[in-house]
Amino acid sequence: MSLFLGAETQWRTAGMSGIPTGLDYGAVSVVAAARGLALDAATMAGLKIMETAALRAFAEMRED
């Protein structure tokens, strides 16, 4: 959770629309290193789960 929150400004977006398409994993690795967190397979799997949930929530907000 700490890594996900630390990377909250590292979303890639679709062109001028600003619609989030996913996290910039290069930037996420910098955030992880700065926080002293291992970016191993388990951490990435958890991050991807949170990323997917956030993308779904963003899509639902656009539908309203």
mmCIF file of the N, C-alpha and C atoms, coordinates in Angstrom:
data_MODEL
# 
_entry.id   MODEL 
# 
loop_
_atom_site.group_PDB 
_atom_site.id 
_atom_site.type_symbol 
_atom_site.label_atom_id 
_atom_site.label_alt_id 
_atom_site.label_comp_id 
_atom_site.label_asym_id 
_atom_site.label_entity_id 
_atom_site.label_seq_id 
_atom_site.pdbx_PDB_ins_code 
_atom_site.Cartn_x 
_atom_site.Cartn_y 
_atom_site.Cartn_z 
_atom_site.occupancy 
_atom_site.B_iso_or_equiv 
_atom_site.pdbx_formal_charge 
_atom_site.auth_seq_id 
_atom_site.auth_comp_id 
_atom_site.auth_asym_id 
_atom_site.auth_atom_id 
_atom_site.pdbx_PDB_model_num 
ATOM 1   N N  . MET A 1 1  ? 0.828   -1.192  0.000   1.00 0.00 ? 1  MET A N  1 
ATOM 2   C CA . MET A 1 1  ? 0.000   0.000   0.000   1.00 0.00 ? 1  MET A CA 1 
ATOM 3   C C  . MET A 1 1  ? 0.869   1.251   0.000   1.00 0.00 ? 1  MET A C  1 
ATOM 4   N N  . SER A 1 2  ? 1.954   1.241   0.743   1.00 0.00 ? 2  SER A N  1 
ATOM 5   C CA . SER A 1 2  ? 2.836   2.396   0.816   1.00 0.00 ? 2  SER A CA 1 
ATOM 6   C C  . SER A 1 2  ? 3.396   2.749   -0.560  1.00 0.00 ? 2  SER A C  1 
ATOM 7   N N  . LEU A 1 3  ? 3.775   1.746   -1.340  1.00 0.00 ? 3  LEU A N  1 
ATOM 8   C CA . LEU A 1 3  ? 4.304   1.986   -2.674  1.00 0.00 ? 3  LEU A CA 1 
ATOM 9   C C  . LEU A 1 3  ? 3.218   2.546   -3.582  1.00 0.00 ? 3  LEU A C  1 
ATOM 10  N N  . PHE A 1 4  ? 2.037   1.989   -3.520  1.00 0.00 ? 4  PHE A N  1 
ATOM 11  C CA . PHE A 1 4  ? 0.928   2.468   -4.358  1.00 0.00 ? 4  PHE A CA 1 
ATOM 12  C C  . PHE A 1 4  ? 0.631   3.930   -4.047  1.00 0.00 ? 4  PHE A C  1 
ATOM 13  N N  . LEU A 1 5  ? 0.556   4.273   -2.784  1.00 0.00 ? 5  LEU A N  1 
ATOM 14  C CA . LEU A 1 5  ? 0.272   5.658   -2.415  1.00 0.00 ? 5  LEU A CA 1 
ATOM 15  C C  . LEU A 1 5  ? 1.437   6.574   -2.779  1.00 0.00 ? 5  LEU A C  1 
ATOM 16  N N  . GLY A 1 6  ? 2.646   6.084   -2.657  1.00 0.00 ? 6  GLY A N  1 
ATOM 17  C CA . GLY A 1 6  ? 3.811   6.881   -3.013  1.00 0.00 ? 6  GLY A CA 1 
ATOM 18  C C  . GLY A 1 6  ? 3.899   7.158   -4.505  1.00 0.00 ? 6  GLY A C  1 
ATOM 19  N N  . ALA A 1 7  ? 3.307   6.284   -5.290  1.00 0.00 ? 7  ALA A N  1 
ATOM 20  C CA . ALA A 1 7  ? 3.348   6.426   -6.749  1.00 0.00 ? 7  ALA A CA 1 
ATOM 21  C C  . ALA A 1 7  ? 2.070   7.061   -7.299  1.00 0.00 ? 7  ALA A C  1 
ATOM 22  N N  . GLU A 1 8  ? 1.293   7.692   -6.446  1.00 0.00 ? 8  GLU A N  1 
ATOM 23  C CA . GLU A 1 8  ? -0.012  8.215   -6.883  1.00 0.00 ? 8  GLU A CA 1 
ATOM 24  C C  . GLU A 1 8  ? 0.079   9.268   -7.974  1.00 0.00 ? 8  GLU A C  1 
ATOM 25  N N  . THR A 1 9  ? 1.222   9.891   -8.152  1.00 0.00 ? 9  THR A N  1 
ATOM 26  C CA . THR A 1 9  ? 1.364   10.895  -9.208  1.00 0.00 ? 9  THR A CA 1 
ATOM 27  C C  . THR A 1 9  ? 2.035   10.322  -10.454 1.00 0.00 ? 9  THR A C  1 
ATOM 28  N N  . GLN A 1 10 ? 2.199   9.010   -10.512 1.00 0.00 ? 10 GLN A N  1 
ATOM 29  C CA . GLN A 1 10 ? 2.940   8.385   -11.604 1.00 0.00 ? 10 GLN A CA 1 
ATOM 30  C C  . GLN A 1 10 ? 2.053   7.623   -12.585 1.00 0.00 ? 10 GLN A C  1 
ATOM 31  N N  . TRP A 1 11 ? 0.870   8.123   -12.823 1.00 0.00 ? 11 TRP A N  1 
ATOM 32  C CA . TRP A 1 11 ? -0.046  7.493   -13.773 1.00 0.00 ? 11 TRP A CA 1 
ATOM 33  C C  . TRP A 1 11 ? 0.268   7.938   -15.189 1.00 0.00 ? 11 TRP A C  1 
ATOM 34  N N  . ARG A 1 12 ? 0.235   7.011   -16.115 1.00 0.00 ? 12 ARG A N  1 
ATOM 35  C CA . ARG A 1 12 ? 0.293   7.338   -17.537 1.00 0.00 ? 12 ARG A CA 1 
ATOM 36  C C  . ARG A 1 12 ? -1.141  7.637   -17.962 1.00 0.00 ? 12 ARG A C  1 
ATOM 37  N N  . THR A 1 13 ? -1.282  8.568   -18.891 1.00 0.00 ? 13 THR A N  1 
ATOM 38  C CA . THR A 1 13 ? -2.623  8.937   -19.342 1.00 0.00 ? 13 THR A CA 1 
ATOM 39  C C  . THR A 1 13 ? -2.708  8.852   -20.861 1.00 0.00 ? 13 THR A C  1 
ATOM 40  N N  . ALA A 1 14 ? -3.936  8.751   -21.348 1.00 0.00 ? 14 ALA A N  1 
ATOM 41  C CA . ALA A 1 14 ? -4.194  8.637   -22.779 1.00 0.00 ? 14 ALA A CA 1 
ATOM 42  C C  . ALA A 1 14 ? -4.292  10.027  -23.399 1.00 0.00 ? 14 ALA A C  1 
ATOM 43  N N  . GLY A 1 15 ? -3.243  10.429  -24.070 1.00 0.00 ? 15 GLY A N  1 
ATOM 44  C CA . GLY A 1 15 ? -3.247  11.681  -24.815 1.00 0.00 ? 15 GLY A CA 1 
ATOM 45  C C  . GLY A 1 15 ? -3.759  12.871  -24.034 1.00 0.00 ? 15 GLY A C  1 
ATOM 46  N N  . MET A 1 16 ? -4.498  13.715  -24.709 1.00 0.00 ? 16 MET A N  1 
ATOM 47  C CA . MET A 1 16 ? -5.020  14.942  -24.119 1.00 0.00 ? 16 MET A CA 1 
ATOM 48  C C  . MET A 1 16 ? -6.222  14.687  -23.217 1.00 0.00 ? 16 MET A C  1 
ATOM 49  N N  . SER A 1 17 ? -6.790  13.486  -23.281 1.00 0.00 ? 17 SER A N  1 
ATOM 50  C CA . SER A 1 17 ? -7.990  13.192  -22.488 1.00 0.00 ? 17 SER A CA 1 
ATOM 51  C C  . SER A 1 17 ? -7.692  13.130  -20.997 1.00 0.00 ? 17 SER A C  1 
ATOM 52  N N  . GLY A 1 18 ? -6.462  12.771  -20.657 1.00 0.00 ? 18 GLY A N  1 
ATOM 53  C CA . GLY A 1 18 ? -6.095  12.657  -19.255 1.00 0.00 ? 18 GLY A CA 1 
ATOM 54  C C  . GLY A 1 18 ? -6.615  11.400  -18.587 1.00 0.00 ? 18 GLY A C  1 
ATOM 55  N N  . ILE A 1 19 ? -7.190  10.491  -19.366 1.00 0.00 ? 19 ILE A N  1 
ATOM 56  C CA . ILE A 1 19 ? -7.716  9.250   -18.793 1.00 0.00 ? 19 ILE A CA 1 
ATOM 57  C C  . ILE A 1 19 ? -6.541  8.346   -18.409 1.00 0.00 ? 19 ILE A C  1 
ATOM 58  N N  . PRO A 1 20 ? -6.469  7.943   -17.140 1.00 0.00 ? 20 PRO A N  1 
ATOM 59  C CA . PRO A 1 20 ? -5.376  7.073   -16.701 1.00 0.00 ? 20 PRO A CA 1 
ATOM 60  C C  . PRO A 1 20 ? -5.422  5.720   -17.405 1.00 0.00 ? 20 PRO A C  1 
ATOM 61  N N  . THR A 1 21 ? -4.253  5.248   -17.844 1.00 0.00 ? 21 THR A N  1 
ATOM 62  C CA . THR A 1 21 ? -4.164  3.952   -18.512 1.00 0.00 ? 21 THR A CA 1 
ATOM 63  C C  . THR A 1 21 ? -3.352  2.941   -17.710 1.00 0.00 ? 21 THR A C  1 
ATOM 64  N N  . GLY A 1 22 ? -2.626  3.398   -16.714 1.00 0.00 ? 22 GLY A N  1 
ATOM 65  C CA . GLY A 1 22 ? -1.818  2.507   -15.891 1.00 0.00 ? 22 GLY A CA 1 
ATOM 66  C C  . GLY A 1 22 ? -0.671  3.279   -15.275 1.00 0.00 ? 22 GLY A C  1 
ATOM 67  N N  . LEU A 1 23 ? 0.007   2.637   -14.357 1.00 0.00 ? 23 LEU A N  1 
ATOM 68  C CA . LEU A 1 23 ? 1.145   3.268   -13.698 1.00 0.00 ? 23 LEU A CA 1 
ATOM 69  C C  . LEU A 1 23 ? 2.383   3.217   -14.586 1.00 0.00 ? 23 LEU A C  1 
ATOM 70  N N  . ASP A 1 24 ? 3.237   4.203   -14.441 1.00 0.00 ? 24 ASP A N  1 
ATOM 71  C CA . ASP A 1 24 ? 4.529   4.234   -15.120 1.00 0.00 ? 24 ASP A CA 1 
ATOM 72  C C  . ASP A 1 24 ? 5.482   3.418   -14.243 1.00 0.00 ? 24 ASP A C  1 
ATOM 73  N N  . TYR A 1 25 ? 5.746   2.176   -14.640 1.00 0.00 ? 25 TYR A N  1 
ATOM 74  C CA . TYR A 1 25 ? 6.533   1.277   -13.796 1.00 0.00 ? 25 TYR A CA 1 
ATOM 75  C C  . TYR A 1 25 ? 7.980   1.735   -13.630 1.00 0.00 ? 25 TYR A C  1 
ATOM 76  N N  . GLY A 1 26 ? 8.511   2.461   -14.594 1.00 0.00 ? 26 GLY A N  1 
ATOM 77  C CA . GLY A 1 26 ? 9.847   3.018   -14.430 1.00 0.00 ? 26 GLY A CA 1 
ATOM 78  C C  . GLY A 1 26 ? 9.891   3.990   -13.267 1.00 0.00 ? 26 GLY A C  1 
ATOM 79  N N  . ALA A 1 27 ? 8.881   4.842   -13.195 1.00 0.00 ? 27 ALA A N  1 
ATOM 80  C CA . ALA A 1 27 ? 8.796   5.805   -12.093 1.00 0.00 ? 27 ALA A CA 1 
ATOM 81  C C  . ALA A 1 27 ? 8.482   5.089   -10.778 1.00 0.00 ? 27 ALA A C  1 
ATOM 82  N N  . VAL A 1 28 ? 7.689   4.043   -10.841 1.00 0.00 ? 28 VAL A N  1 
ATOM 83  C CA . VAL A 1 28 ? 7.357   3.276   -9.632  1.00 0.00 ? 28 VAL A CA 1 
ATOM 84  C C  . VAL A 1 28 ? 8.629   2.672   -9.038  1.00 0.00 ? 28 VAL A C  1 
ATOM 85  N N  . SER A 1 29 ? 9.531   2.209   -9.894  1.00 0.00 ? 29 SER A N  1 
ATOM 86  C CA . SER A 1 29 ? 10.782  1.621   -9.375  1.00 0.00 ? 29 SER A CA 1 
ATOM 87  C C  . SER A 1 29 ? 11.620  2.680   -8.663  1.00 0.00 ? 29 SER A C  1 
ATOM 88  N N  . VAL A 1 30 ? 11.581  3.926   -9.135  1.00 0.00 ? 30 VAL A N  1 
ATOM 89  C CA . VAL A 1 30 ? 12.296  5.010   -8.466  1.00 0.00 ? 30 VAL A CA 1 
ATOM 90  C C  . VAL A 1 30 ? 11.674  5.282   -7.098  1.00 0.00 ? 30 VAL A C  1 
ATOM 91  N N  . VAL A 1 31 ? 10.348  5.300   -7.048  1.00 0.00 ? 31 VAL A N  1 
ATOM 92  C CA . VAL A 1 31 ? 9.644   5.510   -5.777  1.00 0.00 ? 31 VAL A CA 1 
ATOM 93  C C  . VAL A 1 31 ? 9.995   4.388   -4.801  1.00 0.00 ? 31 VAL A C  1 
ATOM 94  N N  . ALA A 1 32 ? 9.983   3.142   -5.285  1.00 0.00 ? 32 ALA A N  1 
ATOM 95  C CA . ALA A 1 32 ? 10.311  1.999   -4.425  1.00 0.00 ? 32 ALA A CA 1 
ATOM 96  C C  . ALA A 1 32 ? 11.723  2.134   -3.861  1.00 0.00 ? 32 ALA A C  1 
ATOM 97  N N  . ALA A 1 33 ? 12.670  2.474   -4.713  1.00 0.00 ? 33 ALA A N  1 
ATOM 98  C CA . ALA A 1 33 ? 14.052  2.625   -4.261  1.00 0.00 ? 33 ALA A CA 1 
ATOM 99  C C  . ALA A 1 33 ? 14.186  3.745   -3.233  1.00 0.00 ? 33 ALA A C  1 
ATOM 100 N N  . ALA A 1 34 ? 13.498  4.852   -3.481  1.00 0.00 ? 34 ALA A N  1 
ATOM 101 C CA . ALA A 1 34 ? 13.574  5.985   -2.555  1.00 0.00 ? 34 ALA A CA 1 
ATOM 102 C C  . ALA A 1 34 ? 12.988  5.640   -1.192  1.00 0.00 ? 34 ALA A C  1 
ATOM 103 N N  . ARG A 1 35 ? 12.032  4.736   -1.177  1.00 0.00 ? 35 ARG A N  1 
ATOM 104 C CA . ARG A 1 35 ? 11.400  4.328   0.074   1.00 0.00 ? 35 ARG A CA 1 
ATOM 105 C C  . ARG A 1 35 ? 12.056  3.092   0.680   1.00 0.00 ? 35 ARG A C  1 
ATOM 106 N N  . GLY A 1 36 ? 13.070  2.569   0.031   1.00 0.00 ? 36 GLY A N  1 
ATOM 107 C CA . GLY A 1 36 ? 13.750  1.382   0.539   1.00 0.00 ? 36 GLY A CA 1 
ATOM 108 C C  . GLY A 1 36 ? 12.919  0.122   0.438   1.00 0.00 ? 36 GLY A C  1 
ATOM 109 N N  . LEU A 1 37 ? 12.038  0.075   -0.560  1.00 0.00 ? 37 LEU A N  1 
ATOM 110 C CA . LEU A 1 37 ? 11.155  -1.078  -0.742  1.00 0.00 ? 37 LEU A CA 1 
ATOM 111 C C  . LEU A 1 37 ? 11.669  -1.975  -1.856  1.00 0.00 ? 37 LEU A C  1 
ATOM 112 N N  . ALA A 1 38 ? 11.581  -3.283  -1.644  1.00 0.00 ? 38 ALA A N  1 
ATOM 113 C CA . ALA A 1 38 ? 11.959  -4.239  -2.673  1.00 0.00 ? 38 ALA A CA 1 
ATOM 114 C C  . ALA A 1 38 ? 10.856  -4.308  -3.716  1.00 0.00 ? 38 ALA A C  1 
ATOM 115 N N  . LEU A 1 39 ? 11.238  -4.224  -4.971  1.00 0.00 ? 39 LEU A N  1 
ATOM 116 C CA . LEU A 1 39 ? 10.257  -4.321  -6.051  1.00 0.00 ? 39 LEU A CA 1 
ATOM 117 C C  . LEU A 1 39 ? 10.336  -5.733  -6.625  1.00 0.00 ? 39 LEU A C  1 
ATOM 118 N N  . ASP A 1 40 ? 9.947   -6.690  -5.787  1.00 0.00 ? 40 ASP A N  1 
ATOM 119 C CA . ASP A 1 40 ? 10.001  -8.089  -6.180  1.00 0.00 ? 40 ASP A CA 1 
ATOM 120 C C  . ASP A 1 40 ? 8.670   -8.516  -6.794  1.00 0.00 ? 40 ASP A C  1 
ATOM 121 N N  . ALA A 1 41 ? 8.588   -9.781  -7.173  1.00 0.00 ? 41 ALA A N  1 
ATOM 122 C CA . ALA A 1 41 ? 7.393   -10.284 -7.849  1.00 0.00 ? 41 ALA A CA 1 
ATOM 123 C C  . ALA A 1 41 ? 6.141   -10.141 -6.985  1.00 0.00 ? 41 ALA A C  1 
ATOM 124 N N  . ALA A 1 42 ? 6.247   -10.398 -5.710  1.00 0.00 ? 42 ALA A N  1 
ATOM 125 C CA . ALA A 1 42 ? 5.080   -10.295 -4.822  1.00 0.00 ? 42 ALA A CA 1 
ATOM 126 C C  . ALA A 1 42 ? 4.611   -8.851  -4.699  1.00 0.00 ? 42 ALA A C  1 
ATOM 127 N N  . THR A 1 43 ? 5.550   -7.928  -4.591  1.00 0.00 ? 43 THR A N  1 
ATOM 128 C CA . THR A 1 43 ? 5.194   -6.514  -4.493  1.00 0.00 ? 43 THR A CA 1 
ATOM 129 C C  . THR A 1 43 ? 4.540   -6.048  -5.787  1.00 0.00 ? 43 THR A C  1 
ATOM 130 N N  . MET A 1 44 ? 5.093   -6.448  -6.927  1.00 0.00 ? 44 MET A N  1 
ATOM 131 C CA . MET A 1 44 ? 4.507   -6.070  -8.213  1.00 0.00 ? 44 MET A CA 1 
ATOM 132 C C  . MET A 1 44 ? 3.113   -6.656  -8.379  1.00 0.00 ? 44 MET A C  1 
ATOM 133 N N  . ALA A 1 45 ? 2.904   -7.891  -7.930  1.00 0.00 ? 45 ALA A N  1 
ATOM 134 C CA . ALA A 1 45 ? 1.585   -8.505  -8.039  1.00 0.00 ? 45 ALA A CA 1 
ATOM 135 C C  . ALA A 1 45 ? 0.560   -7.718  -7.220  1.00 0.00 ? 45 ALA A C  1 
ATOM 136 N N  . GLY A 1 46 ? 0.929   -7.333  -6.011  1.00 0.00 ? 46 GLY A N  1 
ATOM 137 C CA . GLY A 1 46 ? 0.027   -6.537  -5.178  1.00 0.00 ? 46 GLY A CA 1 
ATOM 138 C C  . GLY A 1 46 ? -0.241  -5.173  -5.786  1.00 0.00 ? 46 GLY A C  1 
ATOM 139 N N  . LEU A 1 47 ? 0.801   -4.564  -6.346  1.00 0.00 ? 47 LEU A N  1 
ATOM 140 C CA . LEU A 1 47 ? 0.659   -3.261  -6.983  1.00 0.00 ? 47 LEU A CA 1 
ATOM 141 C C  . LEU A 1 47 ? -0.290  -3.350  -8.177  1.00 0.00 ? 47 LEU A C  1 
ATOM 142 N N  . LYS A 1 48 ? -0.167  -4.398  -8.969  1.00 0.00 ? 48 LYS A N  1 
ATOM 143 C CA . LYS A 1 48 ? -1.037  -4.566  -10.137 1.00 0.00 ? 48 LYS A CA 1 
ATOM 144 C C  . LYS A 1 48 ? -2.495  -4.760  -9.725  1.00 0.00 ? 48 LYS A C  1 
ATOM 145 N N  . ILE A 1 49 ? -2.740  -5.437  -8.619  1.00 0.00 ? 49 ILE A N  1 
ATOM 146 C CA . ILE A 1 49 ? -4.105  -5.601  -8.121  1.00 0.00 ? 49 ILE A CA 1 
ATOM 147 C C  . ILE A 1 49 ? -4.695  -4.235  -7.767  1.00 0.00 ? 49 ILE A C  1 
ATOM 148 N N  . MET A 1 50 ? -3.915  -3.424  -7.061  1.00 0.00 ? 50 MET A N  1 
ATOM 149 C CA . MET A 1 50 ? -4.390  -2.086  -6.684  1.00 0.00 ? 50 MET A CA 1 
ATOM 150 C C  . MET A 1 50 ? -4.545  -1.189  -7.910  1.00 0.00 ? 50 MET A C  1 
ATOM 151 N N  . GLU A 1 51 ? -3.643  -1.308  -8.855  1.00 0.00 ? 51 GLU A N  1 
ATOM 152 C CA . GLU A 1 51 ? -3.720  -0.526  -10.089 1.00 0.00 ? 51 GLU A CA 1 
ATOM 153 C C  . GLU A 1 51 ? -4.997  -0.866  -10.858 1.00 0.00 ? 51 GLU A C  1 
ATOM 154 N N  . THR A 1 52 ? -5.295  -2.147  -10.993 1.00 0.00 ? 52 THR A N  1 
ATOM 155 C CA . THR A 1 52 ? -6.497  -2.573  -11.702 1.00 0.00 ? 52 THR A CA 1 
ATOM 156 C C  . THR A 1 52 ? -7.753  -2.064  -11.014 1.00 0.00 ? 52 THR A C  1 
ATOM 157 N N  . ALA A 1 53 ? -7.786  -2.146  -9.697  1.00 0.00 ? 53 ALA A N  1 
ATOM 158 C CA . ALA A 1 53 ? -8.948  -1.647  -8.947  1.00 0.00 ? 53 ALA A CA 1 
ATOM 159 C C  . ALA A 1 53 ? -9.098  -0.139  -9.131  1.00 0.00 ? 53 ALA A C  1 
ATOM 160 N N  . ALA A 1 54 ? -8.002  0.581   -9.124  1.00 0.00 ? 54 ALA A N  1 
ATOM 161 C CA . ALA A 1 54 ? -8.062  2.034   -9.312  1.00 0.00 ? 54 ALA A CA 1 
ATOM 162 C C  . ALA A 1 54 ? -8.543  2.375   -10.717 1.00 0.00 ? 54 ALA A C  1 
ATOM 163 N N  . LEU A 1 55 ? -8.054  1.662   -11.729 1.00 0.00 ? 55 LEU A N  1 
ATOM 164 C CA . LEU A 1 55 ? -8.505  1.920   -13.099 1.00 0.00 ? 55 LEU A CA 1 
ATOM 165 C C  . LEU A 1 55 ? -10.000 1.670   -13.244 1.00 0.00 ? 55 LEU A C  1 
ATOM 166 N N  . ARG A 1 56 ? -10.505 0.629   -12.588 1.00 0.00 ? 56 ARG A N  1 
ATOM 167 C CA . ARG A 1 56 ? -11.960 0.362   -12.610 1.00 0.00 ? 56 ARG A CA 1 
ATOM 168 C C  . ARG A 1 56 ? -12.724 1.497   -11.946 1.00 0.00 ? 56 ARG A C  1 
ATOM 169 N N  . ALA A 1 57 ? -12.218 1.983   -10.814 1.00 0.00 ? 57 ALA A N  1 
ATOM 170 C CA . ALA A 1 57 ? -12.872 3.075   -10.104 1.00 0.00 ? 57 ALA A CA 1 
ATOM 171 C C  . ALA A 1 57 ? -12.859 4.351   -10.954 1.00 0.00 ? 57 ALA A C  1 
ATOM 172 N N  . PHE A 1 58 ? -11.735 4.629   -11.625 1.00 0.00 ? 58 PHE A N  1 
ATOM 173 C CA . PHE A 1 58 ? -11.667 5.798   -12.500 1.00 0.00 ? 58 PHE A CA 1 
ATOM 174 C C  . PHE A 1 58 ? -12.716 5.696   -13.599 1.00 0.00 ? 58 PHE A C  1 
ATOM 175 N N  . ALA A 1 59 ? -12.847 4.501   -14.186 1.00 0.00 ? 59 ALA A N  1 
ATOM 176 C CA . ALA A 1 59 ? -13.830 4.295   -15.262 1.00 0.00 ? 59 ALA A CA 1 
ATOM 177 C C  . ALA A 1 59 ? -15.245 4.495   -14.753 1.00 0.00 ? 59 ALA A C  1 
ATOM 178 N N  . GLU A 1 60 ? -15.530 3.990   -13.566 1.00 0.00 ? 60 GLU A N  1 
ATOM 179 C CA . GLU A 1 60 ? -16.874 4.165   -12.983 1.00 0.00 ? 60 GLU A CA 1 
ATOM 180 C C  . GLU A 1 60 ? -17.171 5.634   -12.732 1.00 0.00 ? 60 GLU A C  1 
ATOM 181 N N  . MET A 1 61 ? -16.178 6.397   -12.296 1.00 0.00 ? 61 MET A N  1 
ATOM 182 C CA . MET A 1 61 ? -16.379 7.827   -12.059 1.00 0.00 ? 61 MET A CA 1 
ATOM 183 C C  . MET A 1 61 ? -16.693 8.558   -13.364 1.00 0.00 ? 61 MET A C  1 
ATOM 184 N N  . ARG A 1 62 ? -16.084 8.129   -14.466 1.00 0.00 ? 62 ARG A N  1 
ATOM 185 C CA . ARG A 1 62 ? -16.354 8.770   -15.753 1.00 0.00 ? 62 ARG A CA 1 
ATOM 186 C C  . ARG A 1 62 ? -17.757 8.459   -16.246 1.00 0.00 ? 62 ARG A C  1 
ATOM 187 N N  . GLU A 1 63 ? -18.289 7.290   -15.870 1.00 0.00 ? 63 GLU A N  1 
ATOM 188 C CA . GLU A 1 63 ? -19.630 6.888   -16.290 1.00 0.00 ? 63 GLU A CA 1 
ATOM 189 C C  . GLU A 1 63 ? -20.724 7.674   -15.602 1.00 0.00 ? 63 GLU A C  1 
ATOM 190 N N  . ASP A 1 64 ? -20.450 8.190   -14.420 1.00 0.00 ? 64 ASP A N  1 
ATOM 191 C CA . ASP A 1 64 ? -21.467 8.924   -13.652 1.00 0.00 ? 64 ASP A CA 1 
ATOM 192 C C  . ASP A 1 64 ? -21.731 10.294  -14.193 1.00 0.00 ? 64 ASP A C  1 
# 
